[in-house]
Amino acid sequence: MTGQRRTMVRPSERARLWSGLDEASFAELAALPAGSDRLESAVSAAYGGAWLDVQRSVVLIVPSVVMRDERNDVIDPRRPDVAALDVPDAIEEFVFDARFARH
């Protein structure tokens, strides 16, 4: 996880950010593929890469590995309709706390 810049949408901004998108802009993964919960999972990377390649939706909603009752909303920055999102005002830097990686 080192060397990669990660950002997140502030939870308080989520509804406002998505309000300009229609239902077709979202895809949801109901359950994580087997092996996704491993640190630096190739399974997660492959699924995310395939989703980006087909450009099926602006937002992919996936279950959180860390917080099982939560979700993560992944934005495809290559989609032309992502320009409708007011992203810069809604994001903040995400810093992964390495203590979560301890077993």
DAQUIVEN-V721782 format. One record per helix or strand of 2 or more residues. SS is the DSSP state (h for helix, s for strand). FROM is the first residue (numbers start at 1). TO is the last residue. Records with the same first field share a line. If there is no record, write none. Layout:
SS: FROM-TO, FROM-TO
//
This chain:
s: 7-9, 26-28, 59-63, 71-75, 91-93
h: 11-18, 23-25, 42-54, 80-84, 98-101
//
